Amino acid sequence: MIDWFKEKFAAIREKLKGWKTVIIGAVVALPLSLLEILQQLQMIDLNSVLPEPWGARLALVVSVAMILLRLITNTPVGKAD
């Protein structure tokens, strides 16, 4: 059983070769970036830009559009051809 885990872990490490540092950097940077963005957005009155019901509606429309675009594309995620 332990050998099976070792083999799987080695296979995953091989597939991630060249990406491990980028992934760790993104995992560290993403929460810090989001925190900074949220702090900056607190200084803006978004209700003056988008009145109350429209902010949530806009987020919903964008989310549905992203899902539909993913469904109608025929290339794998991250591949150009």
N, C-alpha and C positions, 0 to 999 in steps of 0.2 A: 504494500500500500504506500509506503514512504517513497519507494522508487518511482511509483506512478506520479506522485506529486512533484518529485524532483524533475522528472522528464517534462511534465507540463509546465513547470516553472521555467525550465531551461528553454522550452519552445517559445514561451511568452517573451522572455528576455531577448531571444533572438529576433522575434518579430518587431520588438520595440527598439531595436538597435538604432541609434541615431535620434530617437524620439524621447527617450527617458528624461533627459535633461530639460527638454522643452515642456514635457508634461509636468514635471516637478515645479518648474518655474511658473507655469500657468496656474497650478494649484495654489502656489504661494501668492502670486500677484493678483489673481482674480478677486478674492475677498477684500484685499486692501484697496484695489481699484474701485470696487463697488461701494465700499465704505466712503471713500473720498467723493465719489459721484453723488451718493445720497446726502452727504454733508453739504455739498454745493447746491443741490436741488432744494434743500430746506430753506435756502435764502430767496427762492423764487416763488411767487404766488402763482401756482399753476392754474388756479381757478380763473385768473384774469386772462389766461391764454386759451384754456379749454374749460368752458363752464362745466359744472358738476357731472351731469350724466355722460358727457362726451368723452372724457378721458378713458373711462372703463370701456365704452363702446369702441373707441379707436383701438385700444389694446386688443380687444376681442377680434376685430376685423383683421388686424395685422397678424395675429396668431393663426386665424383660420386661413388667411392667404398663404402663410408660410407652410402650413400643413398641405394645402392643395398643391402648391408648387412642388413640394417633395413627392407627392403622389403622382404628378403628371410627368416628372422627369424619368428618364430611363437609364441614367448613368449612376454608378455607385457614389455615395457621399465622398467628396474629396477628390474625385477623378474628373478630369476635363474631357476625356475622350470616351 
